[in-house]
Amino acid sequence: MTSPPISFVLAIALLVLLFSKPSLTVFVSIDCGSSESSIDKNNIRWIGDDDYIQHGESHQVYLGSNPLSTLRVFTNRKKNCYSIRVGKGEKILTRASFYYGNYDDKFSPPVFDLQFDGNYWATVNTSSYYYYVDYEAIYVTKGNFTSICVAQTRPNQFPFISSLEVRSLDPKMYSHVDSNHALILKWRYASGGNQTIRYPDDVFDRIWTPADGIGLSEVKSEASGIDISTAEDHPPEAALENSIVSSSTRQYMQFINRLPTKELPIYITAYFSEVMKSAVGKRSIQMYIDNKPFLSPIVPPFGSVKEVYITNMTASAETSFVLQASETSTLPPIINAVEVYTLSDTLTAGTDSRDVEGLLQLQLAFEVLVEWSGDPCLPYPYNWDWIQCTTDVKPRVIALYLSGYELRGTLPDFSSMNALETIDFHNNTMEGPILDFLGLLPNLKTLNLSYNRFNGTIPASLQNKNIELDTTNNCLSGMKCQPLSDFLIPPPPPPQPFSGDEQNIPSPPSELHAGDEPLGAGSLKINDLNIPFIVAMQTLLPLLFIKFL
């Protein structure tokens, strides 16, 4: 029994996606560069990335079974993307981790861009051989897939990725920011403890790093349990079981601020839970931002939590955040946990849906094109290698450059791409008729179909048109249809990325340390058929406190 053609299977799967309303709880942990599955000490199941990406090179950095012991590096293309199925309109946490580890024996850790769903996320700086960095974002998805991409921005510096994690969040979490912006994590800390908190203690697998303070005491809560239902952002109980406290009401605590020097919109959420039953009603905390009182005094509840939001404002490294005992308080200030984010620019709506639809048809027809995923045009200038886009807020595709891509089969209908000005399909083995819609594209100026095996006649829509048309070396009426070996001209060599001299420098030791960036550490499998769907669905260090007298 023969298997159905992949284009048929893809089309059926696409229909299922389009006419169903998936409700997914996403908990995906991808060990990039690995083909194996494993379960870590937190009972998180990691899977290899073979089913998520078909290109790039796998390397090891010898860290035992740690997910950061493998990576995938990309030495060509403007950007390379992982596409992960999610629910449309779902609020998710995405974390990407990077450990260079001198995998290439060059002692040259790269700098490159990280992107999600056609939006700039961060500039990844792996400037140390021994430290890893990770980046975390919270956002609402606009399609049935989310794409995480790395893009080369400097000569000889090839982007790579060590691990990728995607987690569903409660839709009511972090609701004080509209869905047109992403939250970019700067730091997240639990005060007073000595261990990192994550899944399973935090069911959403946020990573809470322990933090203390200069001249401050660590106090464990006397409560037998802490009710977290009063906090919209569902902090884990483990992050509230300890706190840091100053020694007297005359001493105040000030965040050591590691925000950028540039003013940025921020979102901060701080958590307060009373640690002593005898202190109920006696402790009252006033927060000051740049020496101005922020909101009314905070009275931490015992056995539950008070969450305080700081939003709708900008801040920088020069902004001061202070906690001080209020005038009526008989006890000094405390804090249990805090999260600090900056807001992204307004999220893009993606490439125009008409072009996304047309590109999907091309991917369904020609399997070689399936490897491209993520937003086709965004962020500028990181479009797919074989298209050209406008620079509009909602860009249009104006050119297809598919010469020598070994396209085999019949031409699909991509008439929805009505902004096309140039179509170059020459030097492939496409066959069948030249479709009439090509002559009806209103902006088309150049159409190169030479060195293929099209048959039939040139449609009337392309005759007597002001279009530069090349149909030489085909099998059209009146032409001699030459054997493939006779008329195929060698394709141009693939574009080479930036190159440079290699260095022979000994490898560093394999010991791994946590870096100064926000740190991270973990499953829903998709198969190869899901990769092209992204095109259609997309249109889409540590915090410290110091005390003062």
C-alpha positions in Angstrom: 0.0 0.0 0.0 1.5 3.3 -1.0 1.5 6.4 1.2 -0.5 9.4 0.2 1.6 12.4 -1.2 2.8 14.7 1.5 1.0 17.6 -0.1 -2.3 15.8 0.3 -1.5 14.9 4.0 -0.5 18.5 4.6 -3.7 19.8 3.1 -5.9 17.5 5.2 -4.0 18.5 8.3 -4.4 22.2 7.5 -8.2 21.8 7.1 -8.3 20.1 10.5 -6.4 23.1 12.0 -8.5 25.7 10.3 -11.9 24.3 11.3 -11.0 23.2 14.8 -10.6 25.2 17.9 -7.6 23.7 19.7 -7.5 24.1 23.5 -4.0 23.2 24.4 -2.2 23.2 27.7 1.4 23.7 26.5 4.4 22.5 28.5 7.1 22.0 25.9 10.8 21.6 26.9 13.2 21.2 23.9 16.8 20.1 24.3 18.2 21.8 21.2 20.7 19.8 19.2 19.8 16.5 20.9 17.8 13.6 19.5 17.2 12.0 22.9 14.5 12.5 25.6 15.3 12.8 29.3 13.7 13.7 32.6 15.5 16.1 34.9 15.6 16.4 38.7 12.5 18.6 38.6 10.6 15.8 36.8 10.5 17.9 33.6 10.6 15.9 30.5 13.0 17.2 27.8 12.8 16.1 24.2 15.2 16.5 21.3 14.5 19.0 18.6 14.4 16.7 15.5 10.7 17.2 15.1 10.9 20.9 15.3 13.6 21.9 12.9 15.3 20.3 9.9 18.5 22.3 9.5 21.4 23.6 11.6 24.2 21.6 13.1 24.2 19.8 16.5 27.1 20.1 18.9 28.0 18.9 22.4 29.6 20.9 25.2 30.1 18.0 27.6 27.9 18.8 30.6 26.7 15.3 31.3 22.9 15.0 31.0 22.2 18.7 31.5 19.9 20.0 28.7 22.5 22.7 28.1 25.1 20.0 27.1 23.9 20.2 23.5 23.2 23.1 21.1 22.1 23.7 17.6 24.1 26.3 15.6 23.0 27.9 12.3 25.6 28.9 9.8 23.3 30.1 7.0 20.0 31.9 6.4 19.0 35.3 7.8 17.0 33.7 10.6 16.2 30.1 11.8 13.0 29.4 13.7 11.4 26.8 15.9 7.6 26.6 15.5 5.6 25.2 18.4 1.9 24.6 18.4 -0.1 26.6 20.9 -3.7 27.7 21.3 -4.7 30.9 19.4 -5.0 33.8 21.9 -3.2 31.8 24.6 -1.0 33.5 27.2 2.3 31.8 27.3 5.7 32.0 28.9 8.6 31.4 26.6 12.2 30.9 27.7 15.3 30.4 25.5 18.6 29.5 27.0 22.1 29.7 25.5 25.4 28.1 26.7 28.3 28.6 24.3 30.8 26.4 26.2 33.4 26.9 23.4 31.7 24.2 21.4 33.6 25.3 18.2 37.1 25.5 19.9 37.4 29.1 18.7 37.0 31.0 22.0 34.7 33.4 20.2 31.2 33.5 21.8 28.7 35.1 19.4 26.3 38.0 19.7 23.0 37.7 17.7 19.3 38.5 17.9 16.4 36.6 19.4 12.9 37.0 18.0 9.4 35.7 18.6 6.4 35.8 16.2 8.1 38.4 13.9 9.0 40.7 16.9 12.4 41.6 18.2 13.0 40.1 21.6 16.6 40.6 22.7 20.2 40.7 21.7 21.8 37.5 22.9 25.2 38.2 24.3 27.1 35.0 25.1 30.3 36.8 25.9 31.5 34.3 28.5 32.7 30.7 27.8 31.6 29.4 31.2 28.3 31.1 31.9 24.9 30.6 30.4 22.2 33.2 29.8 18.5 32.9 29.2 15.7 35.2 28.1 12.1 35.0 29.1 9.0 36.6 27.6 5.3 36.5 28.4 2.8 37.3 25.6 -0.5 36.4 24.0 -0.3 34.3 20.8 -2.0 35.5 17.6 -2.1 32.2 15.8 -2.0 28.4 16.4 1.8 28.4 16.5 4.5 30.5 18.1 7.8 30.9 16.4 11.1 31.5 18.2 13.9 32.6 15.9 17.6 33.4 16.1 19.1 35.7 13.5 22.7 36.4 12.6 23.6 40.1 13.0 27.5 40.2 12.9 30.1 38.7 10.6 31.4 35.3 11.6 29.1 35.1 14.6 26.7 32.3 14.1 23.5 32.1 16.2 22.8 29.0 18.3 20.3 27.8 20.9 20.7 25.4 23.8 17.2 24.9 25.0 13.7 26.3 24.5 10.7 26.1 26.8 7.1 27.1 26.3 4.5 27.1 29.1 0.8 28.0 29.2 -0.3 30.6 31.8 -3.6 31.3 33.3 -5.2 33.9 31.0 -5.9 36.2 34.0 -2.3 36.3 35.0 -0.3 39.5 34.3 -3.5 41.1 33.1 -2.5 44.7 33.9 -0.7 44.9 30.6 -2.7 44.8 27.3 -2.2 41.9 24.9 -0.5 44.1 22.3 2.7 44.1 24.4 5.0 41.4 25.7 6.5 41.3 29.2 10.3 40.8 29.0 11.7 39.5 32.2 14.5 41.4 33.9 14.6 39.5 37.2 12.4 37.3 39.4 13.4 36.6 43.0 12.2 34.9 46.1 13.6 36.6 49.2 15.3 34.8 52.1 15.5 31.3 50.8 18.6 29.5 49.5 17.2 27.4 46.7 15.9 28.1 43.2 12.2 27.5 42.9 10.5 26.3 39.8 8.3 23.4 38.6 6.7 21.4 40.3 6.5 24.0 43.2 5.5 26.6 40.6 3.0 24.8 38.3 3.7 27.4 35.5 7.5 26.7 35.8 8.6 30.3 36.4 12.1 30.3 37.9 12.5 32.2 41.2 16.1 32.8 42.2 16.9 33.2 45.9 17.9 36.7 47.0 19.1 38.2 50.2 20.1 41.7 51.2 23.1 43.6 52.6 22.5 44.0 56.3 19.1 42.4 56.2 17.7 39.3 58.0 16.1 36.3 56.5 12.9 35.2 58.3 10.9 32.0 57.7 7.1 32.2 57.9 5.4 30.8 60.9 2.3 30.0 58.8 1.6 26.3 58.2 0.3 27.2 54.8 -0.1 30.3 52.6 -3.2 30.9 50.6 -2.1 32.2 47.2 -5.6 32.5 45.7 -5.7 36.2 46.6 -2.9 37.0 44.1 -3.8 37.3 40.5 -0.4 36.1 39.2 -0.4 32.9 41.3 3.0 33.0 42.9 4.1 29.6 44.2 3.7 29.1 47.9 7.3 28.2 48.2 8.3 31.7 47.1 6.4 33.2 50.0 7.6 31.0 52.8 10.6 33.2 53.5 11.2 37.0 53.6 13.9 39.5 54.2 13.4 42.1 56.9 15.3 45.2 58.1 16.3 45.4 61.8 14.2 48.4 62.8 11.5 50.8 61.6 14.2 53.4 61.1 15.9 51.3 58.4 14.5 51.1 54.9 15.2 48.7 52.0 16.1 49.8 48.5 16.1 47.7 45.5 19.5 47.5 43.8 18.2 48.5 40.3 19.6 46.7 37.3 17.2 48.2 34.7 18.8 49.6 31.5 20.0 53.2 31.6 17.3 54.1 29.0 13.8 54.9 30.3 11.5 52.0 29.5 7.9 51.1 30.4 7.9 48.6 33.2 5.7 46.1 35.0 6.7 45.1 38.5 4.7 42.9 40.8 5.8 42.5 44.5 4.5 40.0 47.0 4.0 40.5 50.7 3.1 37.9 53.3 3.4 38.3 57.0 5.8 35.9 58.6 4.8 36.2 62.3 1.3 35.6 63.6 2.0 38.1 66.4 2.7 40.8 63.9 -0.7 40.9 62.3 -1.9 44.5 62.1 1.3 45.9 63.4 3.4 45.9 60.2 2.7 48.5 57.6 5.0 49.3 54.6 5.1 52.3 52.5 6.6 52.0 49.0 8.4 55.0 47.5 9.4 55.5 43.9 11.9 58.3 43.3 11.2 59.5 46.9 7.4 59.8 46.2 4.9 57.6 48.0 3.4 54.9 45.8 -0.1 53.8 46.6 -1.3 53.5 50.2 0.7 51.6 52.9 0.9 47.8 52.5 -0.3 45.6 55.4 1.0 42.1 54.8 -1.6 39.4 55.6 -0.6 36.3 57.7 -1.3 33.0 55.9 -2.1 34.7 52.6 -0.5 37.2 50.2 -0.8 40.8 49.2 0.3 41.5 45.6 1.2 45.1 44.6 1.5 46.1 40.9 3.7 48.9 39.5 2.7 49.6 35.9 1.8 52.4 33.5 5.1 54.1 34.2 8.6 54.2 32.8 11.8 53.6 34.8 15.5 53.3 34.3 18.7 52.4 36.2 18.4 55.8 37.9 14.9 55.1 39.3 14.8 54.4 43.1 12.5 51.8 44.6 12.3 51.9 48.5 10.3 50.1 51.1 10.0 51.8 54.5 7.9 51.3 57.6 4.9 53.6 57.5 4.3 56.2 60.2 1.9 53.9 62.1 4.0 50.8 61.8 5.7 49.3 64.9 7.6 46.7 62.8 10.2 47.1 60.0 9.4 46.4 56.3 9.6 43.0 54.7 9.2 41.6 51.2 8.8 38.0 50.1 9.2 38.0 46.3 9.3 40.3 43.3 9.1 40.1 39.5 10.4 42.9 37.3 9.6 43.2 33.6 10.0 45.7 30.8 7.4 46.0 28.1 8.1 45.3 24.5 7.2 47.6 21.6 3.7 47.1 20.2 3.6 43.6 18.8 3.3 43.2 15.1 0.2 41.8 13.4 2.5 39.9 11.0 2.9 39.7 7.3 -0.3 40.4 5.3 -2.6 37.4 5.4 -3.0 37.3 1.6 0.7 36.7 1.2 0.8 34.2 4.1 -1.9 32.2 2.3 0.0 32.2 -1.0 3.3 31.2 0.6 1.5 28.3 2.4 0.3 27.1 -1.0 3.8 27.1 -2.3 5.0 25.2 0.7 2.3 22.6 0.3 3.3 22.2 -3.3 7.0 22.1 -2.9 8.3 20.2 0.1 11.8 21.8 -0.1 10.2 25.1 1.0 8.8 23.6 4.2 12.0 24.3 6.1 11.3 28.1 6.3 9.0 29.0 9.2 8.3 32.0 11.4 6.9 35.2 10.1 7.9 35.5 6.4 8.8 39.2 6.5 9.2 40.3 10.1 11.1 41.6 11.9 12.7 43.7 9.1 15.2 42.9 7.6 15.0 39.2 8.5 12.6 38.0 5.8 12.7 34.5 4.3 15.7 34.1 2.0 13.7 33.6 -1.2 11.2 36.5 -0.8 11.4 40.3 -0.8 9.0 42.3 1.3 7.9 45.9 1.7 8.8 47.7 4.9 5.2 48.6 5.8 3.9 48.0 9.3 1.9 45.1 7.7 4.4 44.1 5.0 3.5 42.7 1.6 5.6 40.2 -0.4 6.7 41.8 -3.7 9.1 39.2 -5.1 9.7 35.4 -5.2 13.3 34.4 -6.0 13.1 30.6 -6.3 15.7 30.0 -9.1 17.5 26.7 -8.6 15.6 25.5 -5.5 14.9 22.1 -7.1 11.1 22.7 -7.3 9.4 19.7 -8.8 5.7 19.4 -9.6 2.9 21.6 -10.8 2.5 25.3 -10.1 0.0 26.0 -7.3 -2.5 28.9 -7.2 -1.0 31.7 -5.2 -3.1 34.4 -6.7 -3.8 35.9 -3.3 -0.3 37.4 -3.4 -1.5 40.4 -5.5 1.4 42.7 -4.5 4.0 40.6 -6.4 6.1 42.5 -8.9 8.8 39.8 -9.6 8.5 36.0 -9.9 11.6 34.1 -10.7 11.1 30.3 -11.0 13.8 29.6 -13.6 16.1 26.5 -13.4 13.7 24.1 -11.7 11.7 21.1 -13.0 8.2 22.5 -12.7 5.7 21.0 -15.1 2.1 21.2 -16.1 0.3 24.3 -17.5 1.3 27.9 -16.9 -1.7 29.1 -14.8 -3.8 32.0 -16.0 -3.8 33.9 -12.7 -0.2 34.9 -13.3 -1.3 37.4 -16.0 -3.9 38.8 -13.7 -1.6 39.8 -10.9 -2.0 43.6 -11.1 1.6 44.6 -10.1 3.6 41.9 -11.9 6.5 43.3 -14.0 8.9 40.3 -14.3 8.0 36.6 -14.8 10.9 34.1 -15.4 9.7 30.6 -16.0 12.7 29.5 -18.2 14.5 26.1 -17.8 11.5 24.2 -16.5 9.1 21.7 -18.1 5.8 23.7 -18.4 3.6 22.4 -21.2 0.5 23.6 -23.1 0.3 27.2 -24.3 1.0 30.6 -22.8 -2.3 31.8 -21.3 -4.0 34.7 -23.0 -3.7 36.7 -19.7 0.0 36.9 -20.3 -0.1 37.8 -23.9 0.2 41.4 -25.0 0.9 42.5 -21.4 3.6 44.8 -20.3 5.4 42.0 -18.4 9.0 40.9 -19.0 8.2 37.2 -19.7 10.8 34.5 -20.2 9.6 31.0 -21.0 12.6 29.6 -22.9 13.6 26.0 -22.5 10.3 24.5 -21.6 7.9 22.0 -23.1 5.3 24.5 -24.4 3.6 24.1 -27.7 6.0 24.6 -30.6 9.0 23.9 -28.4 11.2 20.9 -28.4 11.0 19.3 -24.9 14.6 18.6 -24.0 15.7 15.9 -21.5 16.2 17.1 -18.0 20.0 16.5 -18.2 20.2 18.7 -21.3 18.5 21.8 -20.2 19.1 22.2 -16.5 21.8 24.7 -15.8 23.7 24.4 -12.6 22.0 26.3 -9.7 24.0 29.1 -8.2 25.9 28.2 -5.1 24.0 28.8 -1.8 24.7 32.2 -0.2 27.6 31.9 2.1 27.4 33.5 5.6 30.1 35.8 6.8 33.4 34.0 6.9 36.7 34.6 8.7 39.9 33.1 10.0 39.5 30.4 12.5 41.5 30.2 15.7 43.1 27.2 17.4 42.6 27.9 21.1 42.3 25.2 23.7 38.8 24.5 25.1 37.8 25.9 28.5 36.9 23.7 31.4 33.4 22.3 31.3 32.2 23.7 34.6 28.9 25.6 34.3 28.1 28.8 36.2 25.0 30.9 36.3 25.4 34.3 34.7 24.3 37.8 35.6 21.4 37.8 33.2 18.0 36.5 34.3 18.6 32.7 34.5 16.6 29.8 33.4 16.7 26.1 33.1 12.4 21.8 30.3 6.2 18.4 26.5 4.3 18.5 23.6 5.6 16.8 20.5 4.7 17.9 17.0 5.5 16.1 13.8 7.0 17.3 10.6 3.6 18.2 9.1 3.2 21.0 11.6 6.2 23.0 10.4 4.6 24.7 7.3 1.5 25.6 9.2 3.3 28.4 11.0 3.2 30.4 7.8 -0.6 30.5 7.8 -1.1 30.6 11.5 1.3 33.4 12.2 -0.5 36.3 10.5 -0.8 36.6 12.2 21.8 39.8 38.3 20.5 38.9 41.3 18.2 41.3 43.0 19.5 42.5 46.3 18.3 45.0 48.9 20.4 47.3 51.0 19.4 49.0 54.2 19.8 52.6 55.2 19.6 54.3 58.5 
